[in-house]
Amino acid sequence: MKVLVFTTVFPNAAQPLHGLFVAERVRHTAALADIRVISPVAWFRRRRVPRRDQGPPPVEYPTFFYVPGLFKSIDGLLLFISALPSVLRLRRRFDFDLIDGHFGFPDGVAAILLGQWCRRPVCITLRGSELDMARFRLRRAAMAWSLRRAACVIAVSPQLADLALTLGVAADRVKVIGNGVDSSRFRPSDRGAARRRLGVPEDATLVVSVGHLARVKRFDLVLRALPAIAASDPTLRFAIIGGVAASSGSYPRELEEHVSRLNLSDRVVITGRVAPAEVALWLSAADLFVLSSDREGSSNALREALACGCPVVTSDVGDARGVVSTDTGVIVDANASPAEWTATIRAALERRWDRAVIRASAERFTWSAVAARVAGQWSHSVGAAIAADPRMTALGP
């Protein structure tokens, strides 16, 4: 099968860690299908990103023209217009069978328009931001229009599947397939050696969180829990592994202010963006991983922590209930108070965990298994689309 992956969230020369979760799925499905990627780049980032990357897989980065902060409801149409010339050029040498779009808006809207123009079925993967987009009336309407026309909708969590059903997608076209984890990269390593490489005292109690410095991650919840826990554990340390993102706004500065106001400067480190290999080191060095987000799709960091044998405390978001068991961590109500978070983190730090059991639990979430399910869904969707409309096999305009 020949598949065109369409997404604005994909690594590039200027942002090598951008959209790694999309890239990982692409990398593993490339073993099962012939794949090309088109990843439009915002016009104001154009100079920093080359037009093409030979891959594998080959990636083209056309320019996405839109007005930042204005007319957001038509971003899907603008993305379609921006990407269409590149898609048509690609099609002359790569007659794809299906378009694999990532994110419901604006990418999903543009993917459906491209599919209609090229007479090819489209599969759209919902990844989490759709929950926010659905709060805006016009964006919700555009997203509903596109999802109802998709040959299949892959939701990375049950909550996103419910959203698709609410927007009118037929139940037999919605499948829940979460993210995976690279269990060869994220695996337990010697705790002492990891701490020495990171400069963490071997006798410290280390709590780690991973993610972009965005308000949705709610790192401040953990910061507010630290003073009470540190009162009985003077060795307590907290590391936030992540850097500034487009959605950060003033949140990084607010985090620094929290650290200063709570007198935590000697206990907290914010690393900035680091490579996956260093993330794995932090998770192997940690006593506990905390995911305090108020929204997630299918958290890669959660799976990566488990793959490193690290116990977790996570808010009840995304697909956490399908990932975390009583042997591997604790799930906290997303609306829990700071006091409840404090009590839960303290109890998790006091508990003796079996890190081998935690590691074993993550081995069912490999990217290879995810890729096999996705490729199977692609194949089914193409067959069903052609059976329903034989014109899907014909060239478009």
TISEDO-70684 format. One record per residue (C-alpha): residue in three letters; x, y, z; residue number from 1. Coordinates in Angstrom, 1 decimal, decimal comma, padded with zeros to 4 digits, always signed. Layout:
(atom 'Ala' (X Y Z) NUM);
...
***
This chain:
(atom 'Met' (+000,0 +000,0 +000,0) 1);
(atom 'Lys' (+001,1 +003,5 -000,8) 2);
(atom 'Val' (+000,3 +006,0 +001,9) 3);
(atom 'Leu' (+000,6 +009,8 +002,1) 4);
(atom 'Val' (+001,1 +011,0 +005,7) 5);
(atom 'Phe' (-000,2 +014,5 +006,1) 6);
(atom 'Thr' (+000,6 +016,5 +009,3) 7);
(atom 'Thr' (+001,8 +019,9 +010,5) 8);
(atom 'Val' (+003,4 +018,1 +013,5) 9);
(atom 'Phe' (+006,6 +016,4 +012,3) 10);
(atom 'Pro' (+010,3 +016,7 +013,1) 11);
(atom 'Asn' (+012,3 +019,0 +010,9) 12);
(atom 'Ala' (+015,8 +020,6 +010,8) 13);
(atom 'Ala' (+014,8 +023,5 +013,0) 14);
(atom 'Gln' (+012,6 +021,4 +015,4) 15);
(atom 'Pro' (+014,2 +017,9 +015,5) 16);
(atom 'Leu' (+012,0 +016,8 +018,5) 17);
(atom 'His' (+008,7 +018,2 +017,1) 18);
(atom 'Gly' (+006,0 +015,6 +016,8) 19);
(atom 'Leu' (+008,2 +012,6 +017,7) 20);
(atom 'Phe' (+005,1 +010,6 +018,5) 21);
(atom 'Val' (+003,9 +011,0 +014,9) 22);
(atom 'Ala' (+007,3 +010,3 +013,5) 23);
(atom 'Glu' (+007,6 +007,1 +015,6) 24);
(atom 'Arg' (+004,3 +005,7 +014,2) 25);
(atom 'Val' (+005,4 +006,7 +010,7) 26);
(atom 'Arg' (+008,8 +005,0 +011,2) 27);
(atom 'His' (+007,2 +001,7 +012,2) 28);
(atom 'Thr' (+004,3 +001,7 +009,7) 29);
(atom 'Ala' (+007,0 +002,3 +007,0) 30);
(atom 'Ala' (+008,0 -001,3 +007,5) 31);
(atom 'Leu' (+004,4 -002,3 +006,4) 32);
(atom 'Ala' (+003,6 +000,3 +003,7) 33);
(atom 'Asp' (+005,3 +002,6 +001,2) 34);
(atom 'Ile' (+005,1 +006,0 +002,9) 35);
(atom 'Arg' (+005,8 +009,6 +001,9) 36);
(atom 'Val' (+005,2 +012,6 +004,3) 37);
(atom 'Ile' (+004,0 +016,1 +003,6) 38);
(atom 'Ser' (+004,3 +018,4 +006,6) 39);
(atom 'Pro' (+003,4 +022,0 +006,0) 40);
(atom 'Val' (+005,5 +024,6 +007,9) 41);
(atom 'Ala' (+004,2 +027,9 +009,0) 42);
(atom 'Trp' (+005,4 +030,7 +006,8) 43);
(atom 'Phe' (+007,2 +032,5 +009,6) 44);
(atom 'Arg' (+009,4 +029,5 +010,2) 45);
(atom 'Arg' (+010,1 +028,9 +006,5) 46);
(atom 'Arg' (+013,7 +030,2 +006,5) 47);
(atom 'Arg' (+014,8 +027,7 +009,2) 48);
(atom 'Val' (+013,3 +024,6 +007,5) 49);
(atom 'Pro' (+014,6 +023,1 +004,2) 50);
(atom 'Arg' (+012,0 +022,2 +001,6) 51);
(atom 'Arg' (+012,7 +018,5 +001,6) 52);
(atom 'Asp' (+014,3 +015,8 +003,6) 53);
(atom 'Gln' (+015,2 +012,6 +001,7) 54);
(atom 'Gly' (+014,4 +010,5 +004,8) 55);
(atom 'Pro' (+013,6 +007,7 +005,1) 56);
(atom 'Pro' (+010,8 +008,3 +004,7) 57);
(atom 'Pro' (+011,0 +011,2 +002,2) 58);
(atom 'Val' (+009,4 +014,4 +003,7) 59);
(atom 'Glu' (+008,3 +017,6 +001,9) 60);
(atom 'Tyr' (+007,8 +020,8 +003,9) 61);
(atom 'Pro' (+005,6 +023,2 +001,9) 62);
(atom 'Thr' (+004,7 +026,6 +003,3) 63);
(atom 'Phe' (+001,5 +027,0 +005,3) 64);
(atom 'Phe' (+000,1 +030,5 +004,8) 65);
(atom 'Tyr' (-002,3 +031,7 +007,5) 66);
(atom 'Val' (-002,8 +034,7 +009,8) 67);
(atom 'Pro' (-001,6 +034,0 +013,3) 68);
(atom 'Gly' (-004,4 +034,5 +015,9) 69);
(atom 'Leu' (-007,0 +035,5 +013,3) 70);
(atom 'Phe' (-009,6 +033,7 +011,2) 71);
(atom 'Lys' (-008,7 +030,4 +012,9) 72);
(atom 'Ser' (-011,9 +028,7 +011,7) 73);
(atom 'Ile' (-010,7 +028,7 +008,1) 74);
(atom 'Asp' (-007,2 +027,4 +008,9) 75);
(atom 'Gly' (-008,2 +024,0 +007,5) 76);
(atom 'Leu' (-009,1 +025,6 +004,1) 77);
(atom 'Leu' (-005,9 +027,6 +004,1) 78);
(atom 'Leu' (-003,8 +024,5 +004,9) 79);
(atom 'Phe' (-005,5 +022,7 +002,0) 80);
(atom 'Ile' (-004,7 +025,5 -000,4) 81);
(atom 'Ser' (-001,1 +025,8 +000,9) 82);
(atom 'Ala' (-000,4 +022,0 +000,5) 83);
(atom 'Leu' (-002,3 +021,2 -002,7) 84);
(atom 'Pro' (+000,5 +022,0 -005,2) 85);
(atom 'Ser' (+002,9 +019,8 -003,3) 86);
(atom 'Val' (+000,4 +017,0 -003,0) 87);
(atom 'Leu' (-000,3 +017,1 -006,8) 88);
(atom 'Arg' (+003,4 +017,1 -007,7) 89);
(atom 'Leu' (+004,0 +014,2 -005,4) 90);
(atom 'Arg' (+001,1 +012,3 -006,9) 91);
(atom 'Arg' (+002,7 +012,3 -010,4) 92);
(atom 'Arg' (+005,4 +010,0 -009,1) 93);
(atom 'Phe' (+003,7 +008,4 -006,1) 94);
(atom 'Asp' (+000,1 +007,5 -006,7) 95);
(atom 'Phe' (-000,9 +007,0 -003,1) 96);
(atom 'Asp' (-003,8 +004,8 -002,0) 97);
(atom 'Leu' (-004,7 +006,7 +001,1) 98);
(atom 'Ile' (-004,1 +009,9 +003,1) 99);
(atom 'Asp' (-003,2 +009,4 +006,7) 100);
(atom 'Gly' (-004,0 +012,7 +008,5) 101);
(atom 'His' (-002,9 +013,6 +012,0) 102);
(atom 'Phe' (-005,0 +015,9 +014,3) 103);
(atom 'Gly' (-008,6 +016,7 +013,6) 104);
(atom 'Phe' (-008,1 +020,4 +013,1) 105);
(atom 'Pro' (-006,8 +022,0 +010,9) 106);
(atom 'Asp' (-004,9 +019,0 +009,5) 107);
(atom 'Gly' (-007,9 +016,7 +009,3) 108);
(atom 'Val' (-010,0 +019,3 +007,4) 109);
(atom 'Ala' (-007,2 +019,9 +004,9) 110);
(atom 'Ala' (-006,7 +016,1 +004,6) 111);
(atom 'Ile' (-010,3 +015,5 +003,7) 112);
(atom 'Leu' (-010,3 +018,3 +001,1) 113);
(atom 'Leu' (-007,1 +016,8 -000,4) 114);
(atom 'Gly' (-008,7 +013,4 -000,4) 115);
(atom 'Gln' (-011,7 +014,7 -002,2) 116);
(atom 'Trp' (-009,6 +016,5 -004,8) 117);
(atom 'Cys' (-007,4 +013,3 -005,4) 118);
(atom 'Arg' (-010,3 +010,8 -005,0) 119);
(atom 'Arg' (-008,6 +008,9 -002,3) 120);
(atom 'Pro' (-009,8 +007,8 +001,2) 121);
(atom 'Val' (-008,6 +009,6 +004,3) 122);
(atom 'Cys' (-007,8 +008,2 +007,7) 123);
(atom 'Ile' (-007,7 +010,9 +010,5) 124);
(atom 'Thr' (-006,0 +010,3 +013,9) 125);
(atom 'Leu' (-007,3 +012,3 +016,8) 126);
(atom 'Arg' (-004,4 +013,1 +019,2) 127);
(atom 'Gly' (-005,8 +015,3 +022,0) 128);
(atom 'Ser' (-005,9 +018,9 +020,9) 129);
(atom 'Glu' (-009,3 +018,2 +019,4) 130);
(atom 'Leu' (-010,8 +018,4 +022,9) 131);
(atom 'Asp' (-009,8 +022,1 +023,0) 132);
(atom 'Met' (-010,8 +022,7 +019,4) 133);
(atom 'Ala' (-014,3 +021,4 +020,0) 134);
(atom 'Arg' (-015,0 +024,2 +022,4) 135);
(atom 'Phe' (-015,0 +026,7 +019,5) 136);
(atom 'Arg' (-018,2 +026,6 +017,6) 137);
(atom 'Leu' (-016,9 +027,1 +014,0) 138);
(atom 'Arg' (-013,8 +024,9 +014,5) 139);
(atom 'Arg' (-016,0 +022,2 +016,0) 140);
(atom 'Ala' (-018,3 +022,4 +013,0) 141);
(atom 'Ala' (-015,4 +022,1 +010,5) 142);
(atom 'Met' (-013,9 +019,2 +012,5) 143);
(atom 'Ala' (-017,3 +017,4 +012,5) 144);
(atom 'Trp' (-017,6 +018,0 +008,7) 145);
(atom 'Ser' (-014,3 +016,4 +008,1) 146);
(atom 'Leu' (-014,5 +013,5 +010,5) 147);
(atom 'Arg' (-017,9 +012,4 +009,1) 148);
(atom 'Arg' (-016,2 +012,1 +005,7) 149);
(atom 'Ala' (-013,2 +010,1 +006,8) 150);
(atom 'Ala' (-012,9 +006,5 +005,8) 151);
(atom 'Cys' (-011,7 +005,8 +009,4) 152);
(atom 'Val' (-011,0 +007,8 +012,5) 153);
(atom 'Ile' (-008,3 +006,5 +014,8) 154);
(atom 'Ala' (-008,6 +007,9 +018,4) 155);
(atom 'Val' (-005,6 +007,6 +020,7) 156);
(atom 'Ser' (-007,9 +007,5 +023,7) 157);
(atom 'Pro' (-011,5 +006,5 +024,6) 158);
(atom 'Gln' (-012,3 +010,1 +025,4) 159);
(atom 'Leu' (-011,3 +011,1 +021,8) 160);
(atom 'Ala' (-013,3 +008,2 +020,4) 161);
(atom 'Asp' (-016,4 +009,5 +022,3) 162);
(atom 'Leu' (-015,8 +013,0 +020,8) 163);
(atom 'Ala' (-015,8 +011,5 +017,3) 164);
(atom 'Leu' (-019,1 +009,7 +018,0) 165);
(atom 'Thr' (-020,5 +013,0 +019,4) 166);
(atom 'Leu' (-019,5 +014,7 +016,2) 167);
(atom 'Gly' (-021,5 +012,2 +014,2) 168);
(atom 'Val' (-018,9 +009,7 +013,1) 169);
(atom 'Ala' (-020,4 +006,2 +012,6) 170);
(atom 'Ala' (-019,3 +003,8 +015,4) 171);
(atom 'Asp' (-017,9 +001,2 +013,0) 172);
(atom 'Arg' (-015,4 +003,8 +011,6) 173);
(atom 'Val' (-013,9 +004,8 +015,0) 174);
(atom 'Lys' (-011,0 +002,7 +016,4) 175);
(atom 'Val' (-009,0 +003,3 +019,6) 176);
(atom 'Ile' (-005,3 +002,8 +019,0) 177);
(atom 'Gly' (-003,0 +004,5 +021,5) 178);
(atom 'Asn' (+000,6 +005,5 +021,1) 179);
(atom 'Gly' (+003,5 +003,2 +021,6) 180);
(atom 'Val' (+006,9 +003,2 +023,2) 181);
(atom 'Asp' (+010,4 +002,4 +021,9) 182);
(atom 'Ser' (+011,3 -000,2 +024,4) 183);
(atom 'Ser' (+014,9 -000,5 +023,1) 184);
(atom 'Arg' (+015,5 +003,2 +023,8) 185);
(atom 'Phe' (+013,5 +003,4 +027,0) 186);
(atom 'Arg' (+014,6 +000,6 +029,2) 187);
(atom 'Pro' (+015,9 +000,4 +032,8) 188);
(atom 'Ser' (+019,5 +001,3 +033,2) 189);
(atom 'Asp' (+021,7 +001,3 +036,3) 190);
(atom 'Arg' (+020,2 +003,9 +038,7) 191);
(atom 'Gly' (+023,5 +004,9 +040,2) 192);
(atom 'Ala' (+025,3 +005,3 +036,9) 193);
(atom 'Ala' (+022,3 +007,4 +035,5) 194);
(atom 'Arg' (+022,4 +009,7 +038,5) 195);
(atom 'Arg' (+026,2 +010,2 +038,2) 196);
(atom 'Arg' (+025,8 +011,2 +034,6) 197);
(atom 'Leu' (+023,0 +013,6 +035,4) 198);
(atom 'Gly' (+024,7 +015,1 +038,5) 199);
(atom 'Val' (+021,9 +013,8 +040,9) 200);
(atom 'Pro' (+023,0 +012,8 +044,4) 201);
(atom 'Glu' (+022,7 +009,0 +044,8) 202);
(atom 'Asp' (+020,9 +009,3 +048,1) 203);
(atom 'Ala' (+018,3 +011,9 +046,8) 204);
(atom 'Thr' (+014,6 +011,2 +046,4) 205);
(atom 'Leu' (+014,0 +012,1 +042,7) 206);
(atom 'Val' (+010,6 +013,0 +041,2) 207);
(atom 'Val' (+010,5 +013,5 +037,5) 208);
(atom 'Ser' (+008,0 +015,0 +035,1) 209);
(atom 'Val' (+008,3 +015,2 +031,3) 210);
(atom 'Gly' (+006,7 +017,5 +028,8) 211);
(atom 'His' (+006,6 +020,9 +027,1) 212);
(atom 'Leu' (+006,4 +023,8 +029,4) 213);
(atom 'Ala' (+002,8 +024,4 +028,7) 214);
(atom 'Arg' (+000,0 +025,2 +031,1) 215);
(atom 'Val' (-001,9 +022,0 +030,3) 216);
(atom 'Lys' (+000,9 +020,0 +031,9) 217);
(atom 'Arg' (+000,3 +021,6 +035,3) 218);
(atom 'Phe' (+003,8 +021,2 +036,6) 219);
(atom 'Asp' (+002,9 +023,9 +039,2) 220);
(atom 'Leu' (+000,7 +021,3 +041,0) 221);
(atom 'Val' (+003,7 +019,2 +041,7) 222);
(atom 'Leu' (+005,7 +022,3 +042,7) 223);
(atom 'Arg' (+003,1 +023,2 +045,3) 224);
(atom 'Ala' (+003,2 +019,7 +046,7) 225);
(atom 'Leu' (+007,0 +019,7 +047,2) 226);
(atom 'Pro' (+007,4 +021,8 +050,4) 227);
(atom 'Ala' (+005,1 +019,6 +052,5) 228);
(atom 'Ile' (+006,9 +016,4 +051,2) 229);
(atom 'Ala' (+010,3 +018,0 +051,7) 230);
(atom 'Ala' (+009,5 +018,7 +055,3) 231);
(atom 'Ser' (+010,0 +015,0 +056,0) 232);
(atom 'Asp' (+012,5 +014,3 +053,3) 233);
(atom 'Pro' (+015,3 +016,9 +053,0) 234);
(atom 'Thr' (+016,9 +015,0 +050,0) 235);
(atom 'Leu' (+013,8 +015,6 +047,8) 236);
(atom 'Arg' (+014,5 +016,8 +044,2) 237);
(atom 'Phe' (+012,2 +017,5 +041,3) 238);
(atom 'Ala' (+013,2 +017,6 +037,7) 239);
(atom 'Ile' (+011,0 +019,0 +034,9) 240);
(atom 'Ile' (+012,3 +017,5 +031,6) 241);
(atom 'Gly' (+011,1 +019,8 +028,8) 242);
(atom 'Gly' (+011,4 +023,0 +027,0) 243);
(atom 'Val' (+009,5 +026,0 +025,7) 244);
(atom 'Ala' (+006,8 +025,2 +023,0) 245);
(atom 'Ala' (+004,5 +027,3 +020,8) 246);
(atom 'Ser' (+001,8 +026,9 +023,4) 247);
(atom 'Ser' (+004,0 +027,9 +026,4) 248);
(atom 'Gly' (+003,0 +031,6 +026,6) 249);
(atom 'Ser' (+003,9 +033,0 +030,0) 250);
(atom 'Tyr' (+003,9 +029,6 +031,8) 251);
(atom 'Pro' (+007,7 +029,0 +031,9) 252);
(atom 'Arg' (+008,2 +032,4 +033,7) 253);
(atom 'Glu' (+005,3 +031,5 +036,1) 254);
(atom 'Leu' (+007,1 +028,2 +036,9) 255);
(atom 'Glu' (+010,3 +030,1 +037,7) 256);
(atom 'Glu' (+008,3 +032,4 +039,9) 257);
(atom 'His' (+006,7 +029,4 +041,7) 258);
(atom 'Val' (+010,1 +027,9 +042,3) 259);
(atom 'Ser' (+011,4 +031,2 +043,8) 260);
(atom 'Arg' (+008,3 +031,9 +045,9) 261);
(atom 'Leu' (+008,3 +028,4 +047,4) 262);
(atom 'Asn' (+012,1 +028,5 +048,1) 263);
(atom 'Leu' (+012,7 +025,5 +045,9) 264);
(atom 'Ser' (+015,7 +026,7 +043,9) 265);
(atom 'Asp' (+018,0 +024,1 +045,4) 266);
(atom 'Arg' (+015,5 +021,3 +044,8) 267);
(atom 'Val' (+014,1 +021,9 +041,3) 268);
(atom 'Val' (+015,7 +021,7 +037,9) 269);
(atom 'Ile' (+014,1 +022,6 +034,6) 270);
(atom 'Thr' (+016,3 +021,0 +032,0) 271);
(atom 'Gly' (+015,0 +022,5 +028,8) 272);
(atom 'Arg' (+014,4 +020,3 +025,8) 273);
(atom 'Val' (+016,6 +017,2 +025,7) 274);
(atom 'Ala' (+017,1 +014,3 +023,4) 275);
(atom 'Pro' (+015,1 +011,0 +024,1) 276);
(atom 'Ala' (+018,2 +009,2 +025,3) 277);
(atom 'Glu' (+018,7 +011,8 +028,1) 278);
(atom 'Val' (+014,9 +011,5 +028,9) 279);
(atom 'Ala' (+015,5 +007,8 +029,4) 280);
(atom 'Leu' (+018,4 +008,5 +031,7) 281);
(atom 'Trp' (+016,2 +010,7 +033,9) 282);
(atom 'Leu' (+013,5 +008,1 +034,1) 283);
(atom 'Ser' (+015,9 +005,4 +035,1) 284);
(atom 'Ala' (+017,3 +007,7 +037,7) 285);
(atom 'Ala' (+013,9 +008,6 +039,1) 286);
(atom 'Asp' (+012,1 +007,3 +042,1) 287);
(atom 'Leu' (+008,7 +008,4 +040,7) 288);
(atom 'Phe' (+007,3 +009,9 +037,5) 289);
(atom 'Val' (+004,4 +012,3 +037,8) 290);
(atom 'Leu' (+002,0 +013,3 +035,0) 291);
(atom 'Ser' (-000,2 +016,1 +036,3) 292);
(atom 'Ser' (-001,8 +017,2 +033,0) 293);
(atom 'Asp' (-005,4 +018,3 +032,8) 294);
(atom 'Arg' (-005,5 +016,9 +029,2) 295);
(atom 'Glu' (-003,7 +014,3 +027,3) 296);
(atom 'Gly' (-004,4 +012,1 +024,3) 297);
(atom 'Ser' (-002,1 +009,1 +024,7) 298);
(atom 'Ser' (+000,9 +010,1 +026,8) 299);
(atom 'Asn' (+004,2 +008,9 +025,4) 300);
(atom 'Ala' (+006,0 +010,1 +028,6) 301);
(atom 'Leu' (+003,8 +007,8 +030,7) 302);
(atom 'Arg' (+004,7 +004,7 +028,6) 303);
(atom 'Glu' (+008,3 +005,7 +028,6) 304);
(atom 'Ala' (+008,4 +006,0 +032,3) 305);
(atom 'Leu' (+006,9 +002,5 +032,7) 306);
(atom 'Ala' (+009,4 +001,1 +030,1) 307);
(atom 'Cys' (+012,2 +002,4 +032,3) 308);
(atom 'Gly' (+010,7 +000,6 +035,3) 309);
(atom 'Cys' (+009,7 +003,8 +037,0) 310);
(atom 'Pro' (+006,4 +003,9 +039,0) 311);
(atom 'Val' (+004,0 +006,6 +038,1) 312);
(atom 'Val' (+001,4 +009,0 +039,5) 313);
(atom 'Thr' (-000,9 +010,3 +036,8) 314);
(atom 'Ser' (-004,0 +012,3 +036,5) 315);
(atom 'Asp' (-007,0 +010,5 +035,1) 316);
(atom 'Val' (-006,6 +011,8 +031,5) 317);
(atom 'Gly' (-006,3 +010,3 +028,0) 318);
(atom 'Asp' (-005,9 +006,5 +028,1) 319);
(atom 'Ala' (-004,2 +006,4 +031,5) 320);
(atom 'Arg' (-006,6 +003,8 +032,8) 321);
(atom 'Gly' (-005,6 +001,4 +030,1) 322);
(atom 'Val' (-001,9 +001,9 +030,7) 323);
(atom 'Val' (-001,5 +002,1 +034,5) 324);
(atom 'Ser' (-002,4 -000,7 +037,0) 325);
(atom 'Thr' (-002,2 -000,9 +040,8) 326);
(atom 'Asp' (+001,2 -002,6 +040,3) 327);
(atom 'Thr' (+002,7 +000,2 +038,2) 328);
(atom 'Gly' (+001,3 +003,4 +039,6) 329);
(atom 'Val' (-001,6 +005,5 +041,0) 330);
(atom 'Ile' (-004,3 +007,4 +039,0) 331);
(atom 'Val' (-005,5 +010,6 +040,5) 332);
(atom 'Asp' (-008,8 +012,4 +039,7) 333);
(atom 'Ala' (-008,1 +015,1 +037,2) 334);
(atom 'Asn' (-009,9 +017,6 +039,5) 335);
(atom 'Ala' (-008,0 +016,6 +042,7) 336);
(atom 'Ser' (-006,9 +019,3 +045,0) 337);
(atom 'Pro' (-003,2 +020,2 +045,6) 338);
(atom 'Ala' (-003,5 +018,5 +049,0) 339);
(atom 'Glu' (-004,7 +015,3 +047,4) 340);
(atom 'Trp' (-001,8 +015,4 +045,0) 341);
(atom 'Thr' (+000,6 +015,9 +047,9) 342);
(atom 'Ala' (-000,8 +012,9 +049,8) 343);
(atom 'Thr' (-000,7 +010,7 +046,7) 344);
(atom 'Ile' (+002,9 +011,6 +045,7) 345);
(atom 'Arg' (+004,1 +011,1 +049,3) 346);
(atom 'Ala' (+002,4 +007,7 +049,5) 347);
(atom 'Ala' (+003,8 +006,6 +046,2) 348);
(atom 'Leu' (+007,3 +007,6 +047,3) 349);
(atom 'Glu' (+007,0 +005,6 +050,5) 350);
(atom 'Arg' (+005,8 +002,4 +048,7) 351);
(atom 'Arg' (+008,2 -000,3 +047,6) 352);
(atom 'Trp' (+007,7 -001,0 +043,9) 353);
(atom 'Asp' (+008,8 -003,9 +041,7) 354);
(atom 'Arg' (+010,5 -002,2 +038,8) 355);
(atom 'Ala' (+010,8 -005,4 +036,8) 356);
(atom 'Val' (+007,0 -005,8 +037,0) 357);
(atom 'Ile' (+006,6 -002,1 +035,9) 358);
(atom 'Arg' (+008,9 -002,7 +032,9) 359);
(atom 'Ala' (+007,1 -005,8 +031,9) 360);
(atom 'Ser' (+003,8 -003,9 +031,8) 361);
(atom 'Ala' (+005,1 -001,6 +029,2) 362);
(atom 'Glu' (+006,2 -004,3 +026,7) 363);
(atom 'Arg' (+002,6 -004,6 +025,4) 364);
(atom 'Phe' (+002,8 -001,0 +024,1) 365);
(atom 'Thr' (+005,4 -001,4 +021,4) 366);
(atom 'Trp' (+005,3 +000,8 +018,4) 367);
(atom 'Ser' (+005,5 -002,3 +016,2) 368);
(atom 'Ala' (+002,2 -003,5 +017,7) 369);
(atom 'Val' (+000,7 -000,1 +017,1) 370);
(atom 'Ala' (+001,9 +000,0 +013,5) 371);
(atom 'Ala' (+000,4 -003,4 +012,8) 372);
(atom 'Arg' (-003,0 -002,3 +014,0) 373);
(atom 'Val' (-002,8 +001,0 +012,1) 374);
(atom 'Ala' (-001,8 -000,7 +008,8) 375);
(atom 'Gly' (-004,6 -003,2 +009,2) 376);
(atom 'Gln' (-007,0 -000,3 +009,6) 377);
(atom 'Trp' (-005,6 +001,4 +006,5) 378);
(atom 'Ser' (-006,1 -001,7 +004,4) 379);
(atom 'His' (-009,6 -002,2 +005,6) 380);
(atom 'Ser' (-010,5 +001,5 +005,0) 381);
(atom 'Val' (-009,1 +001,5 +001,4) 382);
(atom 'Gly' (-011,1 -001,7 +000,6) 383);
(atom 'Ala' (-014,3 -000,3 +002,1) 384);
(atom 'Ala' (-013,9 +003,1 +000,4) 385);
(atom 'Ile' (-013,4 +001,5 -003,1) 386);
(atom 'Ala' (-016,4 -000,9 -002,5) 387);
(atom 'Ala' (-018,6 +002,1 -001,6) 388);
(atom 'Asp' (-017,3 +004,3 -004,5) 389);
(atom 'Pro' (-015,3 +002,8 -007,4) 390);
(atom 'Arg' (-014,3 +006,3 -008,4) 391);
(atom 'Met' (-011,8 +006,1 -005,5) 392);
(atom 'Thr' (-009,5 +004,2 -007,9) 393);
(atom 'Ala' (-009,6 +006,9 -010,5) 394);
(atom 'Leu' (-007,2 +009,9 -010,8) 395);
(atom 'Gly' (-008,6 +013,1 -009,4) 396);
(atom 'Pro' (-008,5 +016,5 -011,2) 397);
***
